């Protein structure tokens, strides 16, 4: 049941020195491939990193998160840039009409990097994390890293930007799920009313 997996899912930062088998990696990647995307564009690439030296270099680019170097597997979720001519800015102009002028005038390269959320790599990443957990493999999201440095390490083309890194591996110890807020603190019906 999906809710059981969601209740067990938590970040793992201490991994056994044990590789993730190829068949498990294939399942993780298939879970990402099956993810939905706006207009079914599937604007992503998945970098599978198991080379120890490269993992260490990516860890060095992750702003001091040295625990990452011990992960036996990284999946770098990369977003491919949707060109302005194909309506790349239309969604944000429609969502934030008061800011449409600023969105329209923003430098193309800067806009593409700040707009990574619209490229939806968090959906395949979430699917991957749950597929991994189903096979006993823990994971942690890494969002804080030098994007240009990781792109250079991976040899990515100009229109492909690393947006998130997922570290995967077998946990040293079973992680204890962290407490979550009760629904009563998170949900409102029809209109928001302060308590």
N, C-alpha and C positions, 0 to 999 in steps of 0.2 A: 504494500500500500504506500502511495506517495507520501502521505502524511507521516508515516513512520520514519521514512528517510529524512524528511524535512525536520522532524524532531531530533534526529541524531546528528544532523549536519552541523559541524562547527569547525573552526580553523585548526589546522594541524601544522605545527612548526618544528616538530622533532620527528624525524623519519628514521626507520630502520635502514641499514645499508643493504637494501634488497631491491633489485630492479622490478619495475612494473612489467609483467609479461606482455608480449606483442598482442596477444588476443584481447587482453584487457584494454590496452591502448586503442585497439581497433574499435572496441565497444564505446569507449569514451568519445572517440572522434565521430563515430556514427551518431551518437546522441547529439553532438553539436551540429552535425550535418542536417539532421532532421528538424532543426529549430525553425520557427517561423521568422519571417522578416517582412518589413514594409514593401508592398508591391512584389513580394517574392524575389527581391533582388539578390538576396544572399550575399551581401557585400562584405564578405570576410574571407580571410585565409587563416589557417591554423598552423603555427610553427611548432613542430614536435622536437623538443630539445632533450637529448639524453646524454650528450657528450659532456663529460665531467668538466673539462677545461672551459667549454662555452658556458655551462651553467655557472661556473665561478665568475666568469666575466660579466654575465648578466646580473649576478648577485652584487658585484661591485658597482654596477650602474643603478642599483636599486636603493640608493640613498642610505647606505649603512645597514641594510637588512641582511646581515651575513648568514643568518639561519637558512636563507634561501640556497646557499651553496651546497647544503647537505641534501637537498631534494634530489631524488633519483630521476625525476621527470618534470619538465616544464612544458606547458603549452602556452605559447604566446598568441593571444587573440589579436589579429590584425584587421583593421578596417580599411577597405578600399574606398577612396574618395569618390563621391558622386560629383560629377562636373556641374558647374553653375548652369551650363547650357541645358542640362537635364533637370533643372529645377531644384538644385541642391539647397537653395536658401528658402524656397517657398514654404516649407513646413514651419520654419522658425518665424518667418514674417507673418504667417497666419496665426501662429500661437501667441506671438507677442506684438500685436499691431502697434502699440505705443513705441516699440523699439525698431520698427521695420526700416526706418531710415538708417539707423546705425548698422543693422544687419546687412542692408544692401551696400553700404559704403565700406564694410570691413574688408581688409586685405584677404585675397582668396586663400593663401596658405594658412594664415592665422585662423580664418573662419573654419577651414577644414579640420584643423587640429582641435579647436574648441568645441566643435560640433560632433565629436566622436560618439556622443550618446545616441544621436539619431541613426548611427550605423548599427546599433543594436547588438554589439558583441556580448553584452551581458546575458542575453537570452541563451545563445549556445554555450556560454561559459557555465551558466546555472545548470543546464542540461548535462554538461560534462561532469560537473561536480557531483551531481546526484547519481549518474551512471557509475562513476568511480566508487562512490560510497557503497553502492549496491554490491560491489565486488570486494569490499573491505579496504579500499584505497582512500586515504584522507586527502584533503586539499586545502589550500588557502589562496585567496585572491590577493594579488599584489597590484595596486594601482599607482603607487609612488615609485617612479623610476624615471631615468633620463630617456625620454622617448627617442630622441635623435641618436643617442649612443646605442640603444638597443637596436634601432633600425639599421645602423651601420654594422653592428656585430652580425646581424642576420642577413645582410646584403639585400635589404628590401628595396623595391623600386620606389620612386618618388611618390607614387599615388597609393602607397600601402603603408599605413601607420600602425605601429603596435599600440593597442589601446589598453590591454589588460594582460597580466601574466597569471597563470594558474600553476601553482606548485603542487605536484602530486607525489604520494608515496605512502608506504605502510607506516602507520603511527607507531612510535616507540611504546606508547601506552594508550589505551583507549581514552580519547578525550571526553571530558565531562561537558555536556551541553550547557551553555550559558543560559541564565534565566531570560525569558522574554516577557515583555509587557503584556498585561491582559488585554483582551480585545476591547474591553470597556474604555481603555485609555487611547485606543487607536482608531476606533470607528465612530463616524457620525452618520446620521441619516438625514437625507434631504438637504439640510443647511447646517453649517457649522455654528455651534453655540458654545462660547467659552464656559467653563465650569466655575 
